[in-house]
Amino acid sequence: MSKIGTTAELQKEEAELRLARQAGTDVPAWADELHTPKRYGWFSRLRSYLVFDPLIWAYTLVLGTISLACSVFDRSGRVQHNLARLWSWLIMKTILSPVTVAGLEKADGPRPRVYAVTHASALDIPILYVHLPFQFRIIFKSELLSYPFVGWHLKRSGQICINQQNPSASIGAIKSALTSLRSGMPLVIFPEGGRSPNGEILPFLPGAFFLAIKAQADIIPIALVGTFDLLPMNTYHIKSRPLEMRVGKPIATVGLTLRDTEAVSARVKAAIENQHSRSLADTAILSDHNS
């Protein structure tokens, strides 16, 4: 059924692209490439295993070590954030996967902000570091602490660790995140709780927007498109391809209480699904208009 749905969606988007062209709309080349099925053969695998992956591990080893050293002197996390941005920039330049961003002007403002992002690939985080032009902190699963360098960086750079198996052990981290959010530090969350195993948006965790409501912070829905095909779970084969980051309108939580959590979650999920499935023709028109 999922294959049938995917095929139908692709056919719909291709039809909308044809209509856009007939209407005289200038549809960029990446629009065709984004949803055109590709075959990734031995060359793509060799390039990933022999070039991309070793370089990414080298970036991680070198910059992770520097980040750990800097954390001794910089407790604010600013230096570590800049190092993470450099690490991400190097990765995105290496993997030859251009990212088209739409709606970024909605992503910043005077109020505290929580950015709710889809999560289908390990490369989602580098995309965020490169294309969100401000400091932020990430809520991450405690399982990531077991990864050398990456886990150490997360722990020492002010990110928020949540133990999903034992939430009571995360009370201190939650209080710290709430204080930081209220003081104006943006927070990035992955409301699905982990990477999607099939590229489809998973159900949101019940307490995903607890902090946003407690801080009365606006929620910004962000859909990352194409990242599952770029690097799904359980593989190191990076398939170079065009990507998109689609940023939605802020969803206010002012005046809401924790009793509204389910309603807020449903509203954010609907907004993200709409962003994720929005036609490429609409995205192209919006991008051209913003430029």
C-alpha positions, 0 to 999 in steps of 0.5 A, a space after each residue: 500500500 505504501 508503494 501505491 501511495 508513493 507512486 500516486 503522490 509522485 504522479 500527482 507532483 509530476 502532473 503539477 509540475 507539467 501544469 506549472 510549466 504550461 502556465 509559464 512558471 519557471 520550475 528549477 532543475 532540482 524540482 525534476 531531480 528531487 522526485 525522479 527515481 534513480 539507480 545507485 550502482 557500484 560507483 555510488 557505493 564505492 564513492 560512499 564507502 571509500 570517500 564520503 564515509 571516511 571523510 565524515 569520520 575524519 571530520 568527526 574525529 578532528 572537530 570532536 576532539 577540538 570541541 571537547 578541548 574547547 568545552 573545558 574553557 567555554 561553558 556557554 556552548 557557543 564555540 561548540 555550536 560553531 564547531 558543529 556548524 563547521 562539521 556540518 558544512 564540511 559534511 554537506 559539501 562532501 556528500 554533494 547533496 544541495 539543499 533548497 530552503 523555503 520559508 526560512 524567514 518564518 524561523 526566527 523572531 522575538 519570542 522563544 521558539 521550538 523547532 519541530 523537525 522530521 527525522 528520517 536520516 542521520 544527516 538531518 542534523 548537519 542540514 539544520 546546523 548549516 541552514 538555521 542561522 542562529 544558535 540552538 540546542 537539541 533534545 536527543 536520546 540518551 542512547 546517542 551518548 554511547 557514540 564516540 565523539 558525537 555523544 561526548 560533544 552532545 553531552 559537553 555542548 549544552 544539548 538536552 539529553 532525555 532518557 526515554 526509558 526512564 523519564 524521571 532521570 531526565 528531570 534535571 535536563 528538562 528543567 535546564 532546557 525550560 530555563 534555557 528556552 525561556 531565556 531565548 535559546 531556541 530548541 530543536 526537537 524531533 517529535 517522532 522520538 527517533 529516525 523513521 525506518 521507512 521514510 514515513 512520518 511516525 506518530 509523535 511522542 505524547 510529551 513532545 511539546 511539553 516544553 513549548 507549552 510550559 515556556 509558552 513558546 511558538 512551535 515552528 514545523 520543519 519538514 526535511 524532504 529527501 533525507 531518507 533516500 539520502 541515508 536511511 537507517 542501517 546503511 552507510 551508503 550515502 546516495 547523493 541527491 537534491 534535498 529540501 528544508 521546508 519551514 512552516 508558519 509559527 504555531 503559538 502556544 500562548 494561553 495553552 496548558 498541558 491539557 492542550 498537549 494532544 491538540 497541539 501535537 495534532 496541529 503540528 503534525 498536520 502542519 509538518 505533513 502538509 509541508 512534507 507533501 506540498 507540491 514541488 510546483 508550489 515550493 518552486 513558486 514560493 522560492 522564486 517569490 521569496 528570492 
